[in-house]
Structures are given as C-alpha cells and as structure tokens.
C-alpha cells in the first residue's frame, strides 16, 4: 500500500507537488496552444503560397518552401 503520510514534512511536500503539477500542466497547455497557432500560420502560408503560384502561373506542383513558417516558429516576428 502507498504511504502518503509525510509527517512533519507534509506542509512542504504537498504544496511542492501541487506547484509542480500546476507548472507542468501550464507548460503542456502552452505547448498545445503554440502548436495550434503554428499549424494555423503554416496553413495560411501554404494558402498564400498556392494563391501566389496560381497568379504567377507556376502551378501547384512547384516545390513549396516553408522558410517563413520555420523562422516564425524559431524566433518571434519583429
């Protein structure tokens, strides 16, 4: 059986566990939000690129570049 009685240290251990759990949950939520934002931005860049290729006559089969999306994922925009 798991012994969760911390004795005299319970006042320090349980808040530390709570703070750690909250911090990890916040980091996971932040990562998911950033992932959704970057995927939306990548989709928008792909749409813009496809529209620009259609206007210039290059067609949709030309190789796509995603340097702009990579740059925005690595560093914030200026």
MARRO-882135 format. One line per 10 residues: their letters; for each residue x, y, z of N, C-alpha, C, O. Coordinates in nm, 2 decimals. Example, Ala and Ser with C-alpha at 12.3 -4.5 7.8 and 13.67 -1.06 7.14 Angstrom:
BEGIN
as> 1.32:-0.57:0.78:1.23:-0.45:0.78:1.32:-0.33:0.78:1.42:-0.33:0.85; 1.28:-0.22:0.71:1.37:-0.11:0.71:1.29:0.00:0.79:1.34:0.11:0.80;
//
This chain:
BEGIN
xxxxxxxxxx> 0.08:-0.12:0.00:0.00:0.00:0.00:0.09:0.12:0.00:0.20:0.13:0.06; 0.04:0.23:-0.07:0.12:0.35:-0.07:0.10:0.43:0.05:-0.02:0.45:0.10; 0.21:0.47:0.11:0.20:0.55:0.24:0.22:0.70:0.20:0.33:0.74:0.16; 0.11:0.78:0.20:0.11:0.92:0.17:0.13:1.01:0.29:0.12:1.13:0.27; 0.15:0.96:0.41:0.17:1.04:0.53:0.31:1.09:0.53:0.40:1.01:0.53; 0.32:1.22:0.52:0.45:1.28:0.52:0.50:1.33:0.65:0.61:1.38:0.67; 0.42:1.31:0.75:0.45:1.35:0.89:0.47:1.50:0.90:0.39:1.58:0.85; 0.58:1.54:0.96:0.61:1.68:0.98:0.65:1.76:0.85:0.64:1.88:0.85; 0.68:1.68:0.74:0.72:1.75:0.62:0.60:1.77:0.52:0.62:1.82:0.41; 0.48:1.72:0.56:0.37:1.73:0.47:0.34:1.87:0.43:0.29:1.90:0.32;
xxxxxxxxxx> 0.36:1.97:0.52:0.33:2.11:0.49:0.42:2.16:0.38:0.39:2.27:0.31; 0.54:2.10:0.35:0.63:2.14:0.25:0.61:2.05:0.12:0.63:2.10:0.01; 0.59:1.93:0.14:0.59:1.83:0.03:0.47:1.85:-0.05:0.48:1.86:-0.18; 0.35:1.85:0.01:0.22:1.86:-0.07:0.21:1.99:-0.15:0.17:1.98:-0.27; 0.25:2.11:-0.10:0.24:2.23:-0.18:0.35:2.22:-0.29:0.32:2.27:-0.40; 0.46:2.16:-0.27:0.56:2.14:-0.38:0.51:2.06:-0.49:0.53:2.09:-0.61; 0.44:1.95:-0.45:0.38:1.86:-0.55:0.27:1.94:-0.63:0.26:1.93:-0.75; 0.19:2.02:-0.56:0.08:2.10:-0.63:0.14:2.20:-0.72:0.09:2.21:-0.84; 0.24:2.27:-0.68:0.31:2.37:-0.76:0.37:2.30:-0.89:0.36:2.36:-1.00; 0.44:2.19:-0.87:0.50:2.12:-0.98:0.39:2.07:-1.08:0.41:2.08:-1.20;
xxxxxxxxxx> 0.28:2.02:-1.03:0.17:1.97:-1.12:0.11:2.09:-1.20:0.09:2.08:-1.32; 0.09:2.20:-1.13:0.04:2.32:-1.20:0.13:2.37:-1.30:0.09:2.41:-1.41; 0.26:2.37:-1.27:0.36:2.42:-1.37:0.37:2.33:-1.49:0.38:2.38:-1.60; 0.37:2.20:-1.47:0.37:2.11:-1.58:0.25:2.12:-1.67:0.26:2.11:-1.79; 0.13:2.13:-1.60:0.01:2.15:-1.68:0.01:2.28:-1.76:-0.03:2.28:-1.88; 0.06:2.38:-1.70:0.07:2.51:-1.78:0.17:2.50:-1.90:0.14:2.55:-2.00; 0.28:2.43:-1.88:0.37:2.42:-1.99:0.31:2.33:-2.10:0.33:2.36:-2.22; 0.24:2.23:-2.06:0.18:2.14:-2.16:0.07:2.22:-2.24:0.06:2.21:-2.36; -0.01:2.30:-2.17:-0.11:2.38:-2.23:-0.05:2.48:-2.33:-0.10:2.51:-2.44; 0.06:2.54:-2.28:0.13:2.64:-2.36:0.18:2.58:-2.49:0.18:2.64:-2.60;
xxxxxxxxxx> 0.24:2.46:-2.48:0.29:2.39:-2.60:0.18:2.35:-2.70:0.19:2.37:-2.82; 0.06:2.31:-2.64:-0.05:2.28:-2.73:-0.11:2.40:-2.80:-0.14:2.40:-2.92; -0.11:2.51:-2.73:-0.16:2.64:-2.79:-0.06:2.69:-2.90:-0.11:2.73:-3.00; 0.07:2.68:-2.87:0.17:2.72:-2.97:0.16:2.63:-3.09:0.17:2.68:-3.21; 0.14:2.50:-3.07:0.13:2.40:-3.18:0.01:2.44:-3.27:0.02:2.44:-3.39; -0.10:2.47:-3.21:-0.22:2.51:-3.29:-0.20:2.64:-3.37:-0.24:2.65:-3.48; -0.13:2.73:-3.30:-0.11:2.86:-3.36:-0.01:2.84:-3.48:-0.03:2.90:-3.59; 0.09:2.76:-3.47:0.19:2.74:-3.57:0.13:2.67:-3.69:0.16:2.69:-3.80; 0.04:2.57:-3.66:-0.02:2.49:-3.76:-0.12:2.59:-3.84:-0.13:2.57:-3.97; -0.19:2.68:-3.77:-0.28:2.77:-3.84:-0.20:2.86:-3.93:-0.23:2.90:-4.04;
xxxxxxxxxx> -0.08:2.91:-3.88:0.00:3.00:-3.96:0.06:2.93:-4.08:0.07:2.99:-4.19; 0.10:2.80:-4.06:0.15:2.73:-4.17:0.05:2.70:-4.28:0.08:2.71:-4.40; -0.07:2.68:-4.23:-0.18:2.66:-4.33:-0.21:2.79:-4.41:-0.23:2.78:-4.53; -0.21:2.90:-4.34:-0.23:3.03:-4.40:-0.11:3.06:-4.50:-0.14:3.11:-4.61; 0.01:3.03:-4.46:0.12:3.05:-4.55:0.11:2.96:-4.68:0.14:3.00:-4.79; 0.07:2.83:-4.66:0.05:2.74:-4.77:-0.06:2.80:-4.87:-0.04:2.79:-4.99; -0.17:2.85:-4.81:-0.27:2.90:-4.89:-0.23:3.03:-4.97:-0.26:3.04:-5.08; -0.15:3.11:-4.90:-0.10:3.23:-4.96:0.00:3.19:-5.08:0.00:3.25:-5.18; 0.08:3.09:-5.05:0.18:3.05:-5.15:0.11:2.99:-5.27:0.15:3.02:-5.38; 0.01:2.91:-5.24:-0.07:2.85:-5.35:-0.14:2.95:-5.44:-0.14:2.94:-5.56;
xxxxxxxxxx> -0.19:3.06:-5.37:-0.26:3.16:-5.44:-0.16:3.24:-5.53:-0.19:3.28:-5.64; -0.04:3.27:-5.47:0.06:3.34:-5.55:0.11:3.26:-5.66:0.14:3.32:-5.77; 0.13:3.13:-5.65:0.17:3.04:-5.75:0.07:3.04:-5.87:0.10:3.03:-5.98; -0.06:3.04:-5.83:-0.16:3.03:-5.93:-0.17:3.16:-6.01:-0.19:3.16:-6.13; -0.14:3.27:-5.95:-0.14:3.40:-6.01:-0.02:3.42:-6.11:-0.03:3.48:-6.21; 0.10:3.36:-6.07:0.22:3.38:-6.15:0.23:3.27:-6.25:0.32:3.27:-6.34; 0.14:3.17:-6.25:0.14:3.06:-6.35:0.24:2.95:-6.32:0.26:2.87:-6.41; 0.29:2.95:-6.20:0.39:2.84:-6.17:0.32:2.71:-6.14:0.38:2.60:-6.15; 0.19:2.71:-6.11:0.12:2.59:-6.08:0.14:2.54:-5.94:0.23:2.59:-5.87; 0.06:2.45:-5.90:0.06:2.40:-5.76:0.16:2.28:-5.75:0.19:2.24:-5.63;
xxxxxxxxxx> 0.22:2.24:-5.86:0.32:2.13:-5.85:0.46:2.17:-5.82:0.55:2.09:-5.80; 0.48:2.30:-5.82:0.62:2.35:-5.80:0.65:2.33:-5.65:0.57:2.33:-5.57; 0.78:2.31:-5.62:0.82:2.28:-5.48:0.79:2.40:-5.39:0.81:2.51:-5.43; 0.74:2.36:-5.27:0.70:2.47:-5.18:0.81:2.49:-5.08:0.89:2.40:-5.05; 0.82:2.61:-5.04:0.92:2.65:-4.93:0.85:2.69:-4.81:0.74:2.76:-4.82; 0.90:2.65:-4.70:0.83:2.69:-4.57:0.93:2.76:-4.48:0.92:2.75:-4.36; 1.02:2.84:-4.53:1.12:2.91:-4.45:1.05:3.01:-4.36:1.10:3.03:-4.25; 0.94:3.07:-4.41:0.88:3.18:-4.33:0.82:3.11:-4.21:0.82:3.17:-4.10; 0.75:3.00:-4.22:0.69:2.93:-4.11:0.80:2.88:-4.01:0.78:2.89:-3.89; 0.90:2.83:-4.06:1.01:2.78:-3.97:1.07:2.90:-3.89:1.10:2.89:-3.77;
xxxxxxxx> 1.09:3.01:-3.96:1.15:3.13:-3.90:1.06:3.18:-3.79:1.10:3.22:-3.68; 0.93:3.18:-3.81:0.84:3.23:-3.71:0.82:3.14:-3.59:0.79:3.18:-3.48; 0.85:3.01:-3.62:0.84:2.91:-3.51:0.96:2.92:-3.42:0.96:2.89:-3.30; 1.08:2.96:-3.48:1.20:2.97:-3.40:1.22:3.10:-3.33:1.26:3.10:-3.21; 1.18:3.21:-3.40:1.20:3.34:-3.34:1.07:3.42:-3.36:1.00:3.40:-3.46; 1.05:3.51:-3.26:0.93:3.59:-3.28:0.94:3.69:-3.39:1.05:3.73:-3.43; 0.83:3.74:-3.45:0.83:3.83:-3.55:0.88:3.97:-3.50:0.86:4.00:-3.38; 0.94:4.05:-3.59:0.99:4.18:-3.55:0.89:4.28:-3.59:0.91:4.40:-3.57;
//
